Amino acid sequence: KKERKYIRPGEKRGVKMPQVAKDADGKRRHYQKIGEKLQTVKDLVLEKGALVEFVAGAHKGLFGRVEKMILEIGGGRCVVCLNIGHALVKAKNKNLKVLDGDALPKN
């Protein structure tokens, strides 16, 4: 479909995803080296398959992937598969922090 030359007030041409430069360990940098390609940034949303870190509770400091979302009144819970041991654990959403796929420590 051909793009319009003029757009009406309130219309947008296309949504551009923000792009950033990343180090070898996955951390974001605020500068770009010559000839370096930028990587697109995804929104970090707590959903099935998201990489999470436990910030509070019995599993504090561990990492895992969300297997299932459980909706409850007054807050939600998730079933998380831990990276170490592959155990399935139920956790409150407020005890989890969503991470990039590159943010997982390499130890």
C-alpha positions as CSV (number, residue, x, y, z in Angstrom):
1,K,0.0,0.0,0.0
2,K,1.4,3.4,-1.0
3,E,2.2,5.8,1.9
4,R,0.4,9.1,1.8
5,K,2.5,12.2,1.1
6,Y,0.6,14.2,3.7
7,I,-0.8,12.9,6.9
8,R,-3.8,14.2,8.8
9,P,-3.4,15.7,12.3
10,G,-3.3,12.9,14.9
11,E,-2.0,10.2,12.4
12,K,1.4,8.7,12.7
13,R,3.5,7.2,9.9
14,G,4.9,4.2,11.7
15,V,6.0,3.3,15.1
16,K,9.8,3.1,15.4
17,M,11.2,0.9,18.1
18,P,13.9,2.5,20.2
19,Q,17.5,1.3,19.5
20,V,20.5,1.2,21.8
21,A,24.2,0.2,21.7
22,K,25.1,-2.8,24.0
23,D,28.4,-4.1,25.4
24,A,29.6,-7.6,25.1
25,D,28.0,-8.4,28.5
26,G,24.6,-7.0,27.4
27,K,24.6,-3.7,29.3
28,R,23.4,-0.6,27.6
29,R,25.8,2.1,26.6
30,H,25.0,5.8,26.0
31,Y,27.5,6.1,23.1
32,Q,27.9,4.4,19.8
33,K,31.2,3.3,18.2
34,I,32.0,4.0,14.6
35,G,30.4,1.4,12.3
36,E,28.5,-0.3,15.2
37,K,24.9,-1.5,14.6
38,L,22.3,-0.6,17.1
39,Q,19.9,-3.2,18.5
40,T,16.2,-2.7,19.0
41,V,14.8,-2.7,22.5
42,K,11.7,-4.7,23.4
43,D,9.3,-3.6,26.1
44,L,9.8,-5.6,29.3
45,V,6.5,-7.1,30.1
46,L,5.7,-9.8,32.6
47,E,4.2,-12.5,30.4
48,K,4.7,-16.2,29.6
49,G,8.3,-16.9,28.5
50,A,9.7,-13.7,30.1
51,L,13.1,-13.9,31.9
52,V,12.7,-12.8,35.6
53,E,14.8,-12.3,38.7
54,F,13.4,-12.8,42.2
55,V,14.0,-9.6,44.2
56,A,12.2,-10.6,47.4
57,G,11.0,-13.8,49.1
58,A,12.5,-17.2,49.7
59,H,14.1,-17.4,46.2
60,K,15.7,-13.9,46.2
61,G,18.6,-13.7,43.8
62,L,17.5,-16.6,41.6
63,F,16.5,-16.4,37.9
64,G,13.9,-18.2,35.9
65,R,11.3,-18.1,33.1
66,V,7.6,-17.5,33.5
67,E,5.7,-20.7,32.6
68,K,2.1,-19.6,33.6
69,M,0.2,-16.5,34.7
70,I,-2.3,-16.8,37.5
71,L,-4.8,-13.9,37.8
72,E,-6.1,-13.1,41.3
73,I,-8.1,-10.3,42.9
74,G,-5.7,-7.8,44.6
75,G,-2.6,-9.0,42.6
76,G,-1.4,-11.8,40.5
77,R,1.0,-14.7,40.7
78,C,3.2,-16.6,38.3
79,V,4.5,-20.1,38.0
80,V,8.3,-19.7,37.3
81,C,10.7,-22.4,36.1
82,L,14.0,-21.8,37.9
83,N,17.2,-21.8,35.8
84,I,19.0,-23.8,38.5
85,G,17.3,-27.2,39.1
86,H,14.3,-26.4,36.8
87,A,11.9,-26.5,39.7
88,L,8.4,-24.9,39.3
89,V,7.8,-22.2,41.9
90,K,4.7,-20.0,42.5
91,A,5.6,-16.3,43.1
92,K,3.8,-13.0,43.5
93,N,4.3,-10.6,40.7
94,K,5.6,-7.9,43.0
95,N,8.5,-10.2,44.0
96,L,9.7,-10.5,40.4
97,K,11.7,-8.2,38.2
98,V,11.5,-8.6,34.4
99,L,14.9,-8.7,32.6
100,D,16.4,-8.6,29.1
101,G,17.5,-11.9,27.6
102,D,21.1,-10.5,27.7
103,A,21.0,-9.6,31.3
104,L,21.4,-13.1,32.7
105,P,24.8,-13.5,34.4
106,K,27.2,-15.8,32.6
107,N,28.5,-17.6,35.7
